Amino acid sequence: YRLWECHRQGKMSAEDGIPTACTTIEEVGSTGVGALTVAFLILVVSTVVFLSKANSSGVQRKYYYLSTYICGFAAMAYFAMLSGQGWTAIAGCRQFFYAHYADWAVTFVLTTILLGLVAGAEVDLIFGAAGSAVVMIFSLYMGSVSVVTTVKWFWFLISLMGLAGAVVHFAQSFKAAADLKGGEGSALYGKVAWIVILSWMCYPVVWLFSEGFASFSVSFEVCAYALLDIVAKVVMGFMVMSAHDTLGEGGSQSREYV
């Protein structure tokens, strides 16, 4: 990693985003910038592909619109980070990209809605899972900006509870709804859900060794999050799109019940 030198004397203002005790900040290096660039390009291309598919689809359009916004919001966050925006310095004089959390607060909810639609889950179950996802992201953010160590780890524990709530919804409630549909729709949900569950479980692990223990460099943290974002958003979206005909059948069945 590289260090950003601060030569100004005296107490710095809040708008600087730098703790007064810091004379240097551990900042993302060239490897991390490369990861941000690659992830940004992949997300932009995926956004265009999903939007194009949405505009040429029938009952499947809702799935592709969700994938479009999932990748689109993430692309905007990565653009902000590449532009030198969306970050501040946190305790330990470490660069912290809060743009990630703005992205996740939106895209984790949209991902939950997408999974719920694929599974055919009831709206109340989707709301419950989405709320758990928001608890997870909000708690990780608050833990990141906490100065008091005990408070930081308290927030981390809350985030794990939020993650557990979302996983329970995905693995039990949503799965039960998907199993009622049966056939290829149930198989599709099983594949997509496990991609999301496994990737989401890795986010707190990266946080633990980044904002938590500060064992990972900022560049390694950025690379890890970029990889997780690609899997949880792009790979997941294309898995859904690959089942275009199956999604159409599910849409037709839904209309018949109505």
ChimeraX commands (.cxc) that place a marker at each C-alpha (Angstrom):
marker #1 position 0.00,0.00,0.00 radius 0.5
marker #1 position 1.05,3.64,-0.22 radius 0.5
marker #1 position 0.78,6.42,2.33 radius 0.5
marker #1 position -0.82,9.78,1.73 radius 0.5
marker #1 position 1.27,12.47,3.40 radius 0.5
marker #1 position -0.47,15.25,5.29 radius 0.5
marker #1 position 1.80,18.27,5.77 radius 0.5
marker #1 position -0.68,20.76,7.19 radius 0.5
marker #1 position -0.19,21.77,10.79 radius 0.5
marker #1 position -2.75,22.17,13.58 radius 0.5
marker #1 position -6.25,20.83,13.98 radius 0.5
marker #1 position -7.94,19.80,10.76 radius 0.5
marker #1 position -11.57,20.50,9.96 radius 0.5
marker #1 position -14.24,17.85,9.74 radius 0.5
marker #1 position -14.57,18.34,5.98 radius 0.5
marker #1 position -11.05,17.05,5.53 radius 0.5
marker #1 position -12.26,13.66,6.68 radius 0.5
marker #1 position -8.96,13.03,8.50 radius 0.5
marker #1 position -8.56,12.39,12.23 radius 0.5
marker #1 position -6.45,15.10,13.86 radius 0.5
marker #1 position -3.96,12.54,15.18 radius 0.5
marker #1 position -3.13,11.25,11.67 radius 0.5
marker #1 position -0.04,12.43,9.88 radius 0.5
marker #1 position -0.25,9.64,7.30 radius 0.5
marker #1 position -3.15,7.58,5.99 radius 0.5
marker #1 position -2.99,4.05,4.67 radius 0.5
marker #1 position -4.54,4.47,1.24 radius 0.5
marker #1 position -5.48,2.13,-1.59 radius 0.5
marker #1 position -2.58,1.28,-3.90 radius 0.5
marker #1 position -2.28,0.53,-7.60 radius 0.5
marker #1 position -3.53,-3.05,-7.18 radius 0.5
marker #1 position -6.66,-1.82,-5.44 radius 0.5
marker #1 position -7.23,0.86,-8.07 radius 0.5
marker #1 position -6.91,-1.82,-10.73 radius 0.5
marker #1 position -9.54,-3.93,-8.96 radius 0.5
marker #1 position -11.87,-0.93,-8.74 radius 0.5
marker #1 position -11.41,-0.27,-12.46 radius 0.5
marker #1 position -12.04,-3.86,-13.54 radius 0.5
marker #1 position -15.09,-4.17,-11.28 radius 0.5
marker #1 position -16.47,-0.86,-12.57 radius 0.5
marker #1 position -16.14,-1.94,-16.20 radius 0.5
marker #1 position -17.72,-5.35,-15.54 radius 0.5
marker #1 position -20.61,-3.73,-13.68 radius 0.5
marker #1 position -21.21,-1.15,-16.42 radius 0.5
marker #1 position -21.24,-3.77,-19.17 radius 0.5
marker #1 position -23.54,-6.00,-17.08 radius 0.5
marker #1 position -25.90,-3.09,-16.47 radius 0.5
marker #1 position -26.19,-2.46,-20.21 radius 0.5
marker #1 position -26.75,-6.17,-20.93 radius 0.5
marker #1 position -29.47,-6.53,-18.29 radius 0.5
marker #1 position -31.21,-3.33,-19.39 radius 0.5
marker #1 position -31.18,-4.46,-22.99 radius 0.5
marker #1 position -32.61,-7.83,-21.96 radius 0.5
marker #1 position -35.31,-6.14,-19.88 radius 0.5
marker #1 position -36.43,-4.01,-22.81 radius 0.5
marker #1 position -36.82,-7.08,-25.03 radius 0.5
marker #1 position -38.54,-9.35,-22.50 radius 0.5
marker #1 position -42.11,-9.96,-21.42 radius 0.5
marker #1 position -43.03,-11.32,-18.01 radius 0.5
marker #1 position -39.32,-11.75,-17.18 radius 0.5
marker #1 position -38.73,-8.01,-17.37 radius 0.5
marker #1 position -39.00,-7.45,-13.61 radius 0.5
marker #1 position -36.05,-9.78,-12.95 radius 0.5
marker #1 position -33.83,-8.00,-15.42 radius 0.5
marker #1 position -34.79,-4.55,-14.20 radius 0.5
marker #1 position -33.73,-5.58,-10.71 radius 0.5
marker #1 position -30.44,-6.94,-12.05 radius 0.5
marker #1 position -29.98,-3.69,-13.98 radius 0.5
marker #1 position -30.33,-1.54,-10.87 radius 0.5
marker #1 position -28.25,-3.91,-8.74 radius 0.5
marker #1 position -25.31,-3.59,-11.12 radius 0.5
marker #1 position -26.08,0.05,-11.94 radius 0.5
marker #1 position -25.98,1.28,-8.34 radius 0.5
marker #1 position -22.80,-0.71,-7.75 radius 0.5
marker #1 position -21.22,0.80,-10.87 radius 0.5
marker #1 position -21.99,4.30,-9.59 radius 0.5
marker #1 position -20.34,3.47,-6.26 radius 0.5
marker #1 position -17.23,2.18,-8.01 radius 0.5
marker #1 position -17.13,5.27,-10.22 radius 0.5
marker #1 position -17.23,7.43,-7.09 radius 0.5
marker #1 position -14.34,5.51,-5.53 radius 0.5
marker #1 position -12.29,5.70,-8.73 radius 0.5
marker #1 position -12.94,9.44,-8.82 radius 0.5
marker #1 position -11.54,9.92,-5.32 radius 0.5
marker #1 position -14.97,10.30,-3.75 radius 0.5
marker #1 position -16.90,8.23,-1.25 radius 0.5
marker #1 position -14.16,7.77,1.32 radius 0.5
marker #1 position -12.90,9.14,4.61 radius 0.5
marker #1 position -10.28,8.23,7.19 radius 0.5
marker #1 position -11.27,6.19,10.22 radius 0.5
marker #1 position -9.60,5.31,13.51 radius 0.5
marker #1 position -6.17,3.87,12.85 radius 0.5
marker #1 position -5.63,6.35,9.99 radius 0.5
marker #1 position -7.03,3.95,7.43 radius 0.5
marker #1 position -8.85,4.89,4.23 radius 0.5
marker #1 position -12.48,3.84,4.47 radius 0.5
marker #1 position -14.73,3.65,1.40 radius 0.5
marker #1 position -18.20,4.42,2.71 radius 0.5
marker #1 position -19.40,4.38,-0.93 radius 0.5
marker #1 position -19.43,0.59,-0.58 radius 0.5
marker #1 position -22.02,0.81,2.18 radius 0.5
marker #1 position -24.21,3.24,0.24 radius 0.5
marker #1 position -24.11,0.71,-2.59 radius 0.5
marker #1 position -24.85,-2.30,-0.39 radius 0.5
marker #1 position -27.70,-0.58,1.46 radius 0.5
marker #1 position -29.51,-0.42,-1.89 radius 0.5
marker #1 position -28.26,-3.49,-3.76 radius 0.5
marker #1 position -28.63,-5.98,-0.91 radius 0.5
marker #1 position -32.29,-5.02,-0.65 radius 0.5
marker #1 position -32.77,-5.30,-4.42 radius 0.5
marker #1 position -31.01,-8.67,-4.39 radius 0.5
marker #1 position -33.38,-9.83,-1.65 radius 0.5
marker #1 position -36.37,-8.76,-3.71 radius 0.5
marker #1 position -34.97,-10.57,-6.75 radius 0.5
marker #1 position -34.48,-13.78,-4.78 radius 0.5
marker #1 position -37.98,-13.46,-3.38 radius 0.5
marker #1 position -39.45,-13.12,-6.85 radius 0.5
marker #1 position -37.49,-16.10,-8.17 radius 0.5
marker #1 position -38.67,-18.18,-5.21 radius 0.5
marker #1 position -42.24,-16.94,-5.43 radius 0.5
marker #1 position -42.12,-15.89,-1.77 radius 0.5
marker #1 position -44.82,-13.82,-0.07 radius 0.5
marker #1 position -44.28,-10.09,0.23 radius 0.5
marker #1 position -44.06,-10.17,4.04 radius 0.5
marker #1 position -41.21,-12.68,3.87 radius 0.5
marker #1 position -39.37,-10.50,1.35 radius 0.5
marker #1 position -39.77,-7.49,3.64 radius 0.5
marker #1 position -38.42,-9.49,6.57 radius 0.5
marker #1 position -35.34,-10.60,4.65 radius 0.5
marker #1 position -34.74,-7.11,3.27 radius 0.5
marker #1 position -34.91,-5.63,6.77 radius 0.5
marker #1 position -32.33,-8.13,7.99 radius 0.5
marker #1 position -30.03,-7.19,5.12 radius 0.5
marker #1 position -30.30,-3.49,6.01 radius 0.5
marker #1 position -29.49,-4.27,9.65 radius 0.5
marker #1 position -26.36,-6.10,8.52 radius 0.5
marker #1 position -25.08,-3.27,6.31 radius 0.5
marker #1 position -25.97,-0.44,8.69 radius 0.5
marker #1 position -24.25,-2.24,11.59 radius 0.5
marker #1 position -21.08,-2.91,9.59 radius 0.5
marker #1 position -20.96,0.77,8.64 radius 0.5
marker #1 position -21.43,1.94,12.21 radius 0.5
marker #1 position -18.79,-0.52,13.38 radius 0.5
marker #1 position -16.37,0.86,10.80 radius 0.5
marker #1 position -16.69,4.45,11.98 radius 0.5
marker #1 position -16.74,3.59,15.69 radius 0.5
marker #1 position -13.80,4.90,17.72 radius 0.5
marker #1 position -14.46,2.91,20.89 radius 0.5
marker #1 position -13.38,-0.70,20.43 radius 0.5
marker #1 position -16.16,-2.28,22.48 radius 0.5
marker #1 position -18.76,-0.31,20.54 radius 0.5
marker #1 position -17.21,-1.47,17.25 radius 0.5
marker #1 position -17.49,-5.13,18.18 radius 0.5
marker #1 position -21.02,-4.66,19.48 radius 0.5
marker #1 position -22.01,-3.33,16.06 radius 0.5
marker #1 position -20.27,-6.29,14.43 radius 0.5
marker #1 position -22.32,-8.73,16.51 radius 0.5
marker #1 position -25.50,-6.93,15.46 radius 0.5
marker #1 position -24.44,-7.23,11.82 radius 0.5
marker #1 position -24.01,-10.98,12.25 radius 0.5
marker #1 position -27.54,-11.20,13.61 radius 0.5
marker #1 position -28.79,-9.30,10.58 radius 0.5
marker #1 position -26.89,-11.66,8.29 radius 0.5
marker #1 position -28.31,-14.67,10.14 radius 0.5
marker #1 position -31.84,-13.32,9.69 radius 0.5
marker #1 position -31.35,-12.91,5.95 radius 0.5
marker #1 position -29.78,-16.36,5.58 radius 0.5
marker #1 position -32.63,-18.01,7.49 radius 0.5
marker #1 position -35.13,-16.36,5.17 radius 0.5
marker #1 position -33.20,-17.45,2.08 radius 0.5
marker #1 position -32.48,-21.01,3.22 radius 0.5
marker #1 position -35.85,-21.78,4.81 radius 0.5
marker #1 position -38.73,-19.41,4.06 radius 0.5
marker #1 position -37.81,-18.58,0.47 radius 0.5
marker #1 position -36.76,-22.17,-0.22 radius 0.5
marker #1 position -40.10,-23.48,1.03 radius 0.5
marker #1 position -41.87,-21.15,-1.37 radius 0.5
marker #1 position -39.61,-22.27,-4.22 radius 0.5
marker #1 position -40.21,-25.93,-3.40 radius 0.5
marker #1 position -43.95,-25.37,-3.69 radius 0.5
marker #1 position -43.37,-24.26,-7.28 radius 0.5
marker #1 position -41.20,-27.31,-7.91 radius 0.5
marker #1 position -39.52,-28.15,-11.19 radius 0.5
marker #1 position -36.86,-26.00,-12.79 radius 0.5
marker #1 position -37.97,-22.93,-10.84 radius 0.5
marker #1 position -37.06,-24.58,-7.56 radius 0.5
marker #1 position -33.72,-25.74,-8.93 radius 0.5
marker #1 position -32.94,-22.26,-10.20 radius 0.5
marker #1 position -33.68,-20.70,-6.83 radius 0.5
marker #1 position -31.45,-23.23,-5.08 radius 0.5
marker #1 position -28.47,-22.33,-7.28 radius 0.5
marker #1 position -28.96,-18.57,-7.09 radius 0.5
marker #1 position -29.70,-18.55,-3.37 radius 0.5
marker #1 position -26.52,-20.40,-2.45 radius 0.5
marker #1 position -24.41,-18.06,-4.57 radius 0.5
marker #1 position -25.90,-15.13,-2.65 radius 0.5
marker #1 position -25.71,-16.80,0.76 radius 0.5
marker #1 position -22.06,-17.84,0.42 radius 0.5
marker #1 position -20.96,-14.47,-0.95 radius 0.5
marker #1 position -22.88,-12.49,1.68 radius 0.5
marker #1 position -21.30,-14.56,4.44 radius 0.5
marker #1 position -17.87,-13.50,3.18 radius 0.5
marker #1 position -18.53,-9.75,3.56 radius 0.5
marker #1 position -18.31,-9.77,7.40 radius 0.5
marker #1 position -15.18,-11.93,7.15 radius 0.5
marker #1 position -13.46,-9.32,4.99 radius 0.5
marker #1 position -14.70,-6.60,7.35 radius 0.5
marker #1 position -13.34,-8.53,10.34 radius 0.5
marker #1 position -9.79,-8.46,9.01 radius 0.5
marker #1 position -10.05,-4.98,7.47 radius 0.5
marker #1 position -11.99,-2.46,9.55 radius 0.5
marker #1 position -12.00,-4.93,12.45 radius 0.5
marker #1 position -8.43,-6.06,13.10 radius 0.5
marker #1 position -6.84,-3.99,10.29 radius 0.5
marker #1 position -4.88,-7.08,9.24 radius 0.5
marker #1 position -5.67,-6.68,5.53 radius 0.5
marker #1 position -4.22,-3.77,3.60 radius 0.5
marker #1 position -6.68,-1.32,2.06 radius 0.5
marker #1 position -5.80,-2.64,-1.40 radius 0.5
marker #1 position -6.47,-6.24,-0.39 radius 0.5
marker #1 position -9.75,-5.19,1.17 radius 0.5
marker #1 position -10.79,-3.40,-2.02 radius 0.5
marker #1 position -9.86,-6.43,-4.15 radius 0.5
marker #1 position -11.81,-8.78,-1.88 radius 0.5
marker #1 position -14.94,-6.63,-1.91 radius 0.5
marker #1 position -14.68,-6.20,-5.69 radius 0.5
marker #1 position -14.59,-9.98,-6.16 radius 0.5
marker #1 position -17.55,-10.48,-3.81 radius 0.5
marker #1 position -19.54,-7.76,-5.57 radius 0.5
marker #1 position -18.94,-9.36,-8.96 radius 0.5
marker #1 position -20.10,-12.76,-7.68 radius 0.5
marker #1 position -23.09,-11.49,-5.67 radius 0.5
marker #1 position -24.31,-9.12,-8.38 radius 0.5
marker #1 position -23.04,-10.00,-11.85 radius 0.5
marker #1 position -22.74,-13.78,-11.60 radius 0.5
marker #1 position -26.04,-13.98,-9.76 radius 0.5
marker #1 position -27.73,-11.79,-12.38 radius 0.5
marker #1 position -26.49,-13.85,-15.30 radius 0.5
marker #1 position -27.55,-17.06,-13.57 radius 0.5
marker #1 position -31.06,-15.66,-13.37 radius 0.5
marker #1 position -30.95,-14.51,-16.99 radius 0.5
marker #1 position -29.76,-17.94,-18.15 radius 0.5
marker #1 position -33.11,-19.33,-16.95 radius 0.5
marker #1 position -35.13,-17.00,-19.16 radius 0.5
marker #1 position -37.66,-19.64,-20.22 radius 0.5
marker #1 position -38.09,-20.94,-16.67 radius 0.5
marker #1 position -38.81,-17.43,-15.41 radius 0.5
marker #1 position -41.41,-17.03,-18.15 radius 0.5
marker #1 position -43.14,-20.21,-17.06 radius 0.5
marker #1 position -43.22,-18.95,-13.47 radius 0.5
marker #1 position -44.74,-15.70,-14.62 radius 0.5
marker #1 position -47.43,-17.52,-16.55 radius 0.5
marker #1 position -48.30,-19.67,-13.53 radius 0.5
marker #1 position -48.55,-16.60,-11.32 radius 0.5
marker #1 position -51.04,-14.99,-13.69 radius 0.5
marker #1 position -53.17,-18.12,-13.72 radius 0.5
marker #1 position -53.48,-18.12,-9.92 radius 0.5
marker #1 position -54.46,-14.48,-9.98 radius 0.5
marker link #1:1,2 radius 0.2
marker link #1:2,3 radius 0.2
marker link #1:3,4 radius 0.2
marker link #1:4,5 radius 0.2
marker link #1:5,6 radius 0.2
marker link #1:6,7 radius 0.2
marker link #1:7,8 radius 0.2
marker link #1:8,9 radius 0.2
marker link #1:9,10 radius 0.2
marker link #1:10,11 radius 0.2
marker link #1:11,12 radius 0.2
marker link #1:12,13 radius 0.2
marker link #1:13,14 radius 0.2
marker link #1:14,15 radius 0.2
marker link #1:15,16 radius 0.2
marker link #1:16,17 radius 0.2
marker link #1:17,18 radius 0.2
marker link #1:18,19 radius 0.2
marker link #1:19,20 radius 0.2
marker link #1:20,21 radius 0.2
marker link #1:21,22 radius 0.2
marker link #1:22,23 radius 0.2
marker link #1:23,24 radius 0.2
marker link #1:24,25 radius 0.2
marker link #1:25,26 radius 0.2
marker link #1:26,27 radius 0.2
marker link #1:27,28 radius 0.2
marker link #1:28,29 radius 0.2
marker link #1:29,30 radius 0.2
marker link #1:30,31 radius 0.2
marker link #1:31,32 radius 0.2
marker link #1:32,33 radius 0.2
marker link #1:33,34 radius 0.2
marker link #1:34,35 radius 0.2
marker link #1:35,36 radius 0.2
marker link #1:36,37 radius 0.2
marker link #1:37,38 radius 0.2
marker link #1:38,39 radius 0.2
marker link #1:39,40 radius 0.2
marker link #1:40,41 radius 0.2
marker link #1:41,42 radius 0.2
marker link #1:42,43 radius 0.2
marker link #1:43,44 radius 0.2
marker link #1:44,45 radius 0.2
marker link #1:45,46 radius 0.2
marker link #1:46,47 radius 0.2
marker link #1:47,48 radius 0.2
marker link #1:48,49 radius 0.2
marker link #1:49,50 radius 0.2
marker link #1:50,51 radius 0.2
marker link #1:51,52 radius 0.2
marker link #1:52,53 radius 0.2
marker link #1:53,54 radius 0.2
marker link #1:54,55 radius 0.2
marker link #1:55,56 radius 0.2
marker link #1:56,57 radius 0.2
marker link #1:57,58 radius 0.2
marker link #1:58,59 radius 0.2
marker link #1:59,60 radius 0.2
marker link #1:60,61 radius 0.2
marker link #1:61,62 radius 0.2
marker link #1:62,63 radius 0.2
marker link #1:63,64 radius 0.2
marker link #1:64,65 radius 0.2
marker link #1:65,66 radius 0.2
marker link #1:66,67 radius 0.2
marker link #1:67,68 radius 0.2
marker link #1:68,69 radius 0.2
marker link #1:69,70 radius 0.2
marker link #1:70,71 radius 0.2
marker link #1:71,72 radius 0.2
marker link #1:72,73 radius 0.2
marker link #1:73,74 radius 0.2
marker link #1:74,75 radius 0.2
marker link #1:75,76 radius 0.2
marker link #1:76,77 radius 0.2
marker link #1:77,78 radius 0.2
marker link #1:78,79 radius 0.2
marker link #1:79,80 radius 0.2
marker link #1:80,81 radius 0.2
marker link #1:81,82 radius 0.2
marker link #1:82,83 radius 0.2
marker link #1:83,84 radius 0.2
marker link #1:84,85 radius 0.2
marker link #1:85,86 radius 0.2
marker link #1:86,87 radius 0.2
marker link #1:87,88 radius 0.2
marker link #1:88,89 radius 0.2
marker link #1:89,90 radius 0.2
marker link #1:90,91 radius 0.2
marker link #1:91,92 radius 0.2
marker link #1:92,93 radius 0.2
marker link #1:93,94 radius 0.2
marker link #1:94,95 radius 0.2
marker link #1:95,96 radius 0.2
marker link #1:96,97 radius 0.2
marker link #1:97,98 radius 0.2
marker link #1:98,99 radius 0.2
marker link #1:99,100 radius 0.2
marker link #1:100,101 radius 0.2
marker link #1:101,102 radius 0.2
marker link #1:102,103 radius 0.2
marker link #1:103,104 radius 0.2
marker link #1:104,105 radius 0.2
marker link #1:105,106 radius 0.2
marker link #1:106,107 radius 0.2
marker link #1:107,108 radius 0.2
marker link #1:108,109 radius 0.2
marker link #1:109,110 radius 0.2
marker link #1:110,111 radius 0.2
marker link #1:111,112 radius 0.2
marker link #1:112,113 radius 0.2
marker link #1:113,114 radius 0.2
marker link #1:114,115 radius 0.2
marker link #1:115,116 radius 0.2
marker link #1:116,117 radius 0.2
marker link #1:117,118 radius 0.2
marker link #1:118,119 radius 0.2
marker link #1:119,120 radius 0.2
marker link #1:120,121 radius 0.2
marker link #1:121,122 radius 0.2
marker link #1:122,123 radius 0.2
marker link #1:123,124 radius 0.2
marker link #1:124,125 radius 0.2
marker link #1:125,126 radius 0.2
marker link #1:126,127 radius 0.2
marker link #1:127,128 radius 0.2
marker link #1:128,129 radius 0.2
marker link #1:129,130 radius 0.2
marker link #1:130,131 radius 0.2
marker link #1:131,132 radius 0.2
marker link #1:132,133 radius 0.2
marker link #1:133,134 radius 0.2
marker link #1:134,135 radius 0.2
marker link #1:135,136 radius 0.2
marker link #1:136,137 radius 0.2
marker link #1:137,138 radius 0.2
marker link #1:138,139 radius 0.2
marker link #1:139,140 radius 0.2
marker link #1:140,141 radius 0.2
marker link #1:141,142 radius 0.2
marker link #1:142,143 radius 0.2
marker link #1:143,144 radius 0.2
marker link #1:144,145 radius 0.2
marker link #1:145,146 radius 0.2
marker link #1:146,147 radius 0.2
marker link #1:147,148 radius 0.2
marker link #1:148,149 radius 0.2
marker link #1:149,150 radius 0.2
marker link #1:150,151 radius 0.2
marker link #1:151,152 radius 0.2
marker link #1:152,153 radius 0.2
marker link #1:153,154 radius 0.2
marker link #1:154,155 radius 0.2
marker link #1:155,156 radius 0.2
marker link #1:156,157 radius 0.2
marker link #1:157,158 radius 0.2
marker link #1:158,159 radius 0.2
marker link #1:159,160 radius 0.2
marker link #1:160,161 radius 0.2
marker link #1:161,162 radius 0.2
marker link #1:162,163 radius 0.2
marker link #1:163,164 radius 0.2
marker link #1:164,165 radius 0.2
marker link #1:165,166 radius 0.2
marker link #1:166,167 radius 0.2
marker link #1:167,168 radius 0.2
marker link #1:168,169 radius 0.2
marker link #1:169,170 radius 0.2
marker link #1:170,171 radius 0.2
marker link #1:171,172 radius 0.2
marker link #1:172,173 radius 0.2
marker link #1:173,174 radius 0.2
marker link #1:174,175 radius 0.2
marker link #1:175,176 radius 0.2
marker link #1:176,177 radius 0.2
marker link #1:177,178 radius 0.2
marker link #1:178,179 radius 0.2
marker link #1:179,180 radius 0.2
marker link #1:180,181 radius 0.2
marker link #1:181,182 radius 0.2
marker link #1:182,183 radius 0.2
marker link #1:183,184 radius 0.2
marker link #1:184,185 radius 0.2
marker link #1:185,186 radius 0.2
marker link #1:186,187 radius 0.2
marker link #1:187,188 radius 0.2
marker link #1:188,189 radius 0.2
marker link #1:189,190 radius 0.2
marker link #1:190,191 radius 0.2
marker link #1:191,192 radius 0.2
marker link #1:192,193 radius 0.2
marker link #1:193,194 radius 0.2
marker link #1:194,195 radius 0.2
marker link #1:195,196 radius 0.2
marker link #1:196,197 radius 0.2
marker link #1:197,198 radius 0.2
marker link #1:198,199 radius 0.2
marker link #1:199,200 radius 0.2
marker link #1:200,201 radius 0.2
marker link #1:201,202 radius 0.2
marker link #1:202,203 radius 0.2
marker link #1:203,204 radius 0.2
marker link #1:204,205 radius 0.2
marker link #1:205,206 radius 0.2
marker link #1:206,207 radius 0.2
marker link #1:207,208 radius 0.2
marker link #1:208,209 radius 0.2
marker link #1:209,210 radius 0.2
marker link #1:210,211 radius 0.2
marker link #1:211,212 radius 0.2
marker link #1:212,213 radius 0.2
marker link #1:213,214 radius 0.2
marker link #1:214,215 radius 0.2
marker link #1:215,216 radius 0.2
marker link #1:216,217 radius 0.2
marker link #1:217,218 radius 0.2
marker link #1:218,219 radius 0.2
marker link #1:219,220 radius 0.2
marker link #1:220,221 radius 0.2
marker link #1:221,222 radius 0.2
marker link #1:222,223 radius 0.2
marker link #1:223,224 radius 0.2
marker link #1:224,225 radius 0.2
marker link #1:225,226 radius 0.2
marker link #1:226,227 radius 0.2
marker link #1:227,228 radius 0.2
marker link #1:228,229 radius 0.2
marker link #1:229,230 radius 0.2
marker link #1:230,231 radius 0.2
marker link #1:231,232 radius 0.2
marker link #1:232,233 radius 0.2
marker link #1:233,234 radius 0.2
marker link #1:234,235 radius 0.2
marker link #1:235,236 radius 0.2
marker link #1:236,237 radius 0.2
marker link #1:237,238 radius 0.2
marker link #1:238,239 radius 0.2
marker link #1:239,240 radius 0.2
marker link #1:240,241 radius 0.2
marker link #1:241,242 radius 0.2
marker link #1:242,243 radius 0.2
marker link #1:243,244 radius 0.2
marker link #1:244,245 radius 0.2
marker link #1:245,246 radius 0.2
marker link #1:246,247 radius 0.2
marker link #1:247,248 radius 0.2
marker link #1:248,249 radius 0.2
marker link #1:249,250 radius 0.2
marker link #1:250,251 radius 0.2
marker link #1:251,252 radius 0.2
marker link #1:252,253 radius 0.2
marker link #1:253,254 radius 0.2
marker link #1:254,255 radius 0.2
marker link #1:255,256 radius 0.2
marker link #1:256,257 radius 0.2
marker link #1:257,258 radius 0.2
view
